[in-house]
């Protein structure tokens, strides 16, 4: 069974923005706090992903490629709105970062994610690094479908 170990950070400035990003649309068939089932179309590929409960910065994750036509159909039955974002992959000091620049109702939110081999793995912090939001449920994509960034009363000060 797969395990995802991921940490999330806010992003400052535009120094990170290089090259073309991949357009992503995703929705949630199930958003229970103990498990989520996500459908994602990323460029010309589509996936269904099942994630377990988060403990620290780790959780069970299983992901399977599916036909784009199936993903399009599944997006019509998802809970809440569909997340729109562009993902950029940026290398810094030997670490690959996924940087999501959100669109639609979540415009203005930019989050960097790094997947690690173990929870205490050490990595170099890039210059565009903002505050850590790992574990802050407001930043979970599964919560942004219901409580969009544009509707937050308080915005983070490190943007």
C-alpha positions as CSV (number, residue, x, y, z in Angstrom):
1,X,0.0,0.0,0.0
2,X,1.3,3.5,-0.9
3,X,2.1,6.1,1.7
4,X,2.3,9.8,0.9
5,X,4.6,12.0,3.1
6,X,4.0,15.6,2.1
7,X,4.6,19.0,3.6
8,X,2.9,22.2,2.3
9,X,4.1,25.8,2.3
10,X,2.8,29.1,1.2
11,X,4.7,30.7,-1.7
12,X,6.0,34.3,-1.9
13,X,6.9,36.2,-5.0
14,X,7.2,34.9,-8.6
15,X,10.9,33.7,-8.5
16,X,9.7,30.1,-8.7
17,X,7.6,30.5,-11.8
18,X,9.6,29.0,-14.7
19,X,8.4,27.1,-17.8
20,X,4.9,25.8,-18.6
21,X,2.6,24.5,-15.9
22,X,0.1,21.6,-16.2
23,X,-3.5,22.6,-16.1
24,X,-5.4,20.6,-13.5
25,X,-9.1,20.2,-12.7
26,X,-10.1,18.0,-9.8
27,X,-13.1,17.1,-7.7
28,X,-14.0,14.9,-4.8
29,X,-16.4,12.0,-4.8
30,X,-15.9,11.5,-1.1
31,X,-14.5,14.1,1.4
32,X,-14.9,12.2,4.7
33,X,-12.1,13.3,7.1
34,X,-11.0,9.6,7.3
35,X,-10.8,9.1,3.6
36,X,-11.0,11.1,0.4
37,X,-11.7,9.9,-3.2
38,X,-10.4,12.4,-5.8
39,X,-10.8,12.6,-9.5
40,X,-8.2,14.6,-11.4
41,X,-7.5,15.6,-15.0
42,X,-3.9,16.8,-15.4
43,X,-3.1,17.8,-18.9
44,X,-3.9,14.8,-21.1
45,X,-4.0,12.3,-18.3
46,X,-6.7,11.4,-15.6
47,X,-6.5,9.7,-12.2
48,X,-8.6,8.5,-9.4
49,X,-6.9,8.7,-6.0
50,X,-7.9,7.3,-2.6
51,X,-6.3,8.9,0.4
52,X,-6.6,7.8,4.1
53,X,-6.5,9.9,7.2
54,X,-3.5,12.2,7.7
55,X,-1.3,11.4,10.7
56,X,1.4,14.0,11.0
57,X,2.5,14.6,7.4
58,X,1.8,11.0,6.3
59,X,-1.2,9.2,4.9
60,X,-2.1,6.2,2.8
61,X,-2.4,7.0,-0.9
62,X,-3.5,4.8,-3.8
63,X,-3.7,6.4,-7.3
64,X,-4.8,4.8,-10.6
65,X,-4.8,6.2,-14.1
66,X,-8.2,6.2,-15.8
67,X,-9.5,7.3,-19.2
68,X,-10.0,11.1,-19.4
69,X,-13.6,10.5,-20.6
70,X,-14.4,8.6,-17.4
71,X,-12.8,11.4,-15.3
72,X,-14.9,14.0,-17.1
73,X,-18.0,12.0,-16.3
74,X,-17.0,11.5,-12.6
75,X,-16.3,15.3,-12.2
76,X,-20.1,15.9,-12.8
77,X,-21.0,13.9,-9.7
78,X,-18.4,15.4,-7.3
79,X,-19.2,17.2,-4.0
80,X,-18.7,20.9,-4.0
81,X,-17.0,22.9,-6.7
82,X,-14.2,21.7,-9.1
83,X,-10.7,22.9,-8.2
84,X,-8.9,24.6,-11.0
85,X,-5.1,25.1,-10.7
86,X,-1.9,25.1,-12.7
87,X,0.9,22.9,-11.3
88,X,4.5,23.8,-11.9
89,X,7.4,21.5,-11.1
90,X,10.4,23.3,-9.7
91,X,13.7,21.8,-8.7
92,X,15.6,23.4,-5.8
93,X,18.8,22.0,-4.2
94,X,18.0,18.4,-5.3
95,X,14.4,18.5,-4.2
96,X,11.4,18.5,-6.5
97,X,8.6,20.9,-5.6
98,X,5.0,20.9,-6.9
99,X,3.7,24.5,-6.9
100,X,0.0,24.9,-7.3
101,X,-1.3,28.3,-8.5
102,X,-5.0,28.2,-8.0
103,X,-7.6,29.7,-10.3
104,X,-11.4,30.3,-10.1
105,X,-12.8,30.8,-6.6
106,X,-9.3,30.0,-5.1
107,X,-7.4,32.6,-7.2
108,X,-4.5,34.2,-5.3
109,X,-3.6,31.1,-3.4
110,X,-0.2,29.5,-4.2
111,X,1.0,26.5,-2.4
112,X,4.2,24.5,-2.7
113,X,4.2,20.8,-1.8
114,X,7.2,18.6,-1.3
115,X,6.9,14.8,-1.1
116,X,9.5,13.2,1.3
117,X,10.9,9.7,1.9
118,X,10.4,10.1,5.7
119,X,8.8,12.7,8.0
120,X,12.0,14.0,9.4
121,X,13.8,14.4,6.0
122,X,15.9,17.5,5.8
123,X,15.6,19.8,2.7
124,X,16.9,23.2,1.6
125,X,14.3,25.9,1.8
126,X,13.9,27.9,-1.4
127,X,14.0,31.7,-1.5
128,X,10.3,31.8,-2.4
129,X,9.4,29.8,0.7
130,X,6.6,31.1,2.9
131,X,5.0,29.8,6.1
132,X,4.3,26.1,6.5
133,X,0.6,25.1,6.3
134,X,1.0,21.3,6.6
135,X,-1.8,20.1,8.7
136,X,-3.9,23.3,8.4
137,X,-7.1,21.9,7.1
138,X,-8.1,25.2,5.4
139,X,-5.4,24.4,2.8
140,X,-6.6,20.9,2.0
141,X,-7.8,20.8,-1.6
142,X,-10.8,18.7,-0.3
143,X,-11.8,21.7,1.9
144,X,-11.2,24.4,-0.7
145,X,-14.0,22.9,-2.8
146,X,-16.5,24.1,-0.1
147,X,-14.7,27.0,1.6
148,X,-12.9,28.7,-1.2
149,X,-9.9,31.0,-0.6
150,X,-11.9,34.0,-2.0
151,X,-14.3,33.6,0.9
152,X,-11.8,33.5,3.7
153,X,-12.2,36.3,6.2
154,X,-8.5,36.1,7.2
155,X,-5.8,35.6,4.7
156,X,-2.3,34.5,5.5
157,X,0.1,37.4,6.1
158,X,3.1,35.6,4.4
159,X,1.7,36.0,0.8
